[in-house]
Amino acid sequence: MAAPVLSKKSVCIVTGATRGLGRSIALMFSKKLPPGSLLILLSRNIDLLNEVVSVIQQRVEIRAIAAVFDQGSCNQDTFNNLITDCMTKAEVTPNVFEQAILINNAGTLEPLEFMRDLDNIADMSIFFQTNLVGCIALTAKFLQLFKSSLMDSRIIINISSLAAVSPMKSWALYCMAKAARDMMLKVLASEEENVRTLNYAPGPLPTDMVNSASKNTKDSDLKKWFEEQLAKKTLVDCDDSTRKLMAVLDKNAFENGSHVDYFDEL
Ligand SMILES: NC(=O)c1ccc[n+]([C@@H]2O[C@H](COP(=O)([O-])OP(=O)(O)OC[C@H]3O[C@@H](n4cnc5c(N)ncnc54)[C@H](OP(=O)(O)O)[C@@H]3O)[C@@H](O)[C@H]2O)c1
């Protein structure tokens, strides 16, 4: 039986930690990880990241560091040194940790168009840069930096979606990106035996992303569904979804590269 993931002294990188699910993951993981663990929080907004850092650091035995990483546009040299600079700032090296965790949470939803209207090359390029290119490059950098010989384990979690496995009208780009990110971890699982990988679909959450879905979805049935769920307040609370992710990691019985949904039985 594998040990619960969050029981090991870890360096844990969370992308999109300023708002919504990423913020909830950063705050709740920081309460569960053992002393000496380090959280590295990334997004475009350093002020909001630093607010999350200061909440985390109320627990003195946990460290947190924030850095700007725009997944949609990042200079290669800045990117190459992003995580090493954070480690240097925290005065640590990879070998002081038992485990490294990467949570690819950052994501965007728009442009929301029917397939027949998807002809804006610039908008699509930014979308895939943000949701795929930045995420793929960060995953590769994580594997280069945290070598299995230096620590017990490496865990990569992709925040996925029902949209990865089920088509949603007028959400083609989002569905494609989520399916591709799931496949990224399936390929990784086939390449690297000693990396744990999980695609976690967090359920529909009342975040900025869903506010935008309820306003800008072109398919009228899907738009109405989001409007109604928001009005009835029936969406999944971010902290509840994070709790489910933590339970999946506690049990640590998931198959590498698998897709696990919030609504699945543990
Ligand atoms: N909400 C849902 O119902 C739902 C359902 C299934 C899956 N998901 C997935 O869950 C994840 C989090 O979603 P959410 O609802 O919490 O979204 P959200 O509230 O819109 O937050 C998105 C996060 O991504 C970051 N981000 C956006 N663009 C970025 C960029 N170019 N570079 C770096 N970071 C960027 C944002 O940070 P900054 O703005 O500070 O850069 C923010 O922290 C996403 O992957 C989403 O697809 C959400």
The ligand as an SDF file (V2000), in Angstrom:
LIG
                    3D

 48 52  0  0  0  0  0  0  0  0999 V2000
  -14.5670   26.2670  -12.6770 N   0  0  0  0  0  0  0  0  0  0  0  0
  -14.9840   25.0760  -13.0970 C   0  0  0  0  0  0  0  0  0  0  0  0
  -16.1660   24.7510  -13.0640 O   0  0  0  0  0  0  0  0  0  0  0  0
  -13.9830   24.0710  -13.5870 C   0  0  0  0  0  0  0  0  0  0  0  0
  -14.4650   22.7910  -13.9480 C   0  0  0  0  0  0  0  0  0  0  0  0
  -13.5640   21.8520  -14.4000 C   0  0  0  0  0  0  0  0  0  0  0  0
  -12.2280   22.1640  -14.4990 C   0  0  0  0  0  0  0  0  0  0  0  0
  -11.7840   23.4030  -14.1460 N   0  0  0  0  0  0  0  0  0  0  0  0
  -10.3590   23.6790  -14.2580 C   0  0  0  0  0  0  0  0  0  0  0  0
   -9.8570   24.0540  -12.9870 O   0  0  0  0  0  0  0  0  0  0  0  0
   -8.7400   24.9370  -13.1550 C   0  0  0  0  0  0  0  0  0  0  0  0
   -8.9640   26.1800  -12.3110 C   0  0  0  0  0  0  0  0  0  0  0  0
  -10.1550   26.7920  -12.7530 O   0  0  0  0  0  0  0  0  0  0  0  0
  -10.9050   27.9350  -11.9260 P   0  0  0  0  0  0  0  0  0  0  0  0
  -12.3370   27.7310  -12.1550 O   0  0  0  0  0  0  0  0  0  0  0  0
  -10.3530   28.0100  -10.5660 O   0  0  0  0  0  0  0  0  0  0  0  0
  -10.4660   29.2000  -12.8010 O   0  0  0  0  0  0  0  0  0  0  0  0
  -10.2820   30.7500  -12.4320 P   0  0  0  0  0  0  0  0  0  0  0  0
  -10.9810   31.0890  -11.1800 O   0  0  0  0  0  0  0  0  0  0  0  0
  -10.6110   31.4570  -13.6890 O   0  0  0  0  0  0  0  0  0  0  0  0
   -8.7030   30.8390  -12.1370 O   0  0  0  0  0  0  0  0  0  0  0  0
   -7.8040   30.5630  -13.1650 C   0  0  0  0  0  0  0  0  0  0  0  0
   -6.3960   30.6020  -12.6230 C   0  0  0  0  0  0  0  0  0  0  0  0
   -5.5150   30.4140  -13.7450 O   0  0  0  0  0  0  0  0  0  0  0  0
   -4.5720   31.4580  -13.7780 C   0  0  0  0  0  0  0  0  0  0  0  0
   -4.2440   31.8510  -15.1450 N   0  0  0  0  0  0  0  0  0  0  0  0
   -5.0970   32.2550  -16.1150 C   0  0  0  0  0  0  0  0  0  0  0  0
   -4.4090   32.6040  -17.2190 N   0  0  0  0  0  0  0  0  0  0  0  0
   -3.1040   32.4210  -16.9230 C   0  0  0  0  0  0  0  0  0  0  0  0
   -1.8980   32.6180  -17.6430 C   0  0  0  0  0  0  0  0  0  0  0  0
   -1.8870   33.1050  -18.8980 N   0  0  0  0  0  0  0  0  0  0  0  0
   -0.7200   32.3300  -17.0410 N   0  0  0  0  0  0  0  0  0  0  0  0
   -0.7040   31.8620  -15.7800 C   0  0  0  0  0  0  0  0  0  0  0  0
   -1.7950   31.6600  -15.0300 N   0  0  0  0  0  0  0  0  0  0  0  0
   -2.9810   31.9450  -15.6060 C   0  0  0  0  0  0  0  0  0  0  0  0
   -5.2190   32.6310  -13.0370 C   0  0  0  0  0  0  0  0  0  0  0  0
   -4.2040   33.4140  -12.4160 O   0  0  0  0  0  0  0  0  0  0  0  0
   -3.8550   34.9460  -12.7860 P   0  0  0  0  0  0  0  0  0  0  0  0
   -5.0730   35.5680  -13.3640 O   0  0  0  0  0  0  0  0  0  0  0  0
   -3.4310   35.4880  -11.4710 O   0  0  0  0  0  0  0  0  0  0  0  0
   -2.7210   34.8290  -13.7570 O   0  0  0  0  0  0  0  0  0  0  0  0
   -6.0750   31.9330  -11.9890 C   0  0  0  0  0  0  0  0  0  0  0  0
   -5.3470   31.7450  -10.7990 O   0  0  0  0  0  0  0  0  0  0  0  0
   -8.6520   25.2270  -14.6500 C   0  0  0  0  0  0  0  0  0  0  0  0
   -7.6900   24.3810  -15.2380 O   0  0  0  0  0  0  0  0  0  0  0  0
  -10.0360   24.8530  -15.1550 C   0  0  0  0  0  0  0  0  0  0  0  0
  -10.0250   24.4960  -16.5040 O   0  0  0  0  0  0  0  0  0  0  0  0
  -12.6300   24.3710  -13.6810 C   0  0  0  0  0  0  0  0  0  0  0  0
  1  2  1  0
  2  3  2  0
  2  4  1  0
  4  5  1  0
  4 48  2  0
  5  6  2  0
  6  7  1  0
  7  8  2  0
  8  9  1  0
  8 48  1  0
  9 10  1  0
  9 46  1  0
 10 11  1  0
 11 12  1  0
 11 44  1  0
 12 13  1  0
 13 14  1  0
 14 15  2  0
 14 16  1  0
 14 17  1  0
 17 18  1  0
 18 19  2  0
 18 20  1  0
 18 21  1  0
 21 22  1  0
 22 23  1  0
 23 24  1  0
 23 42  1  0
 24 25  1  0
 25 26  1  0
 25 36  1  0
 26 27  1  0
 26 35  1  0
 27 28  2  0
 28 29  1  0
 29 30  1  0
 29 35  2  0
 30 31  1  0
 30 32  2  0
 32 33  1  0
 33 34  2  0
 34 35  1  0
 36 37  1  0
 36 42  1  0
 37 38  1  0
 38 39  2  0
 38 40  1  0
 38 41  1  0
 42 43  1  0
 44 45  1  0
 44 46  1  0
 46 47  1  0
M  CHG  2   8   1  16  -1
M  END
$$$$
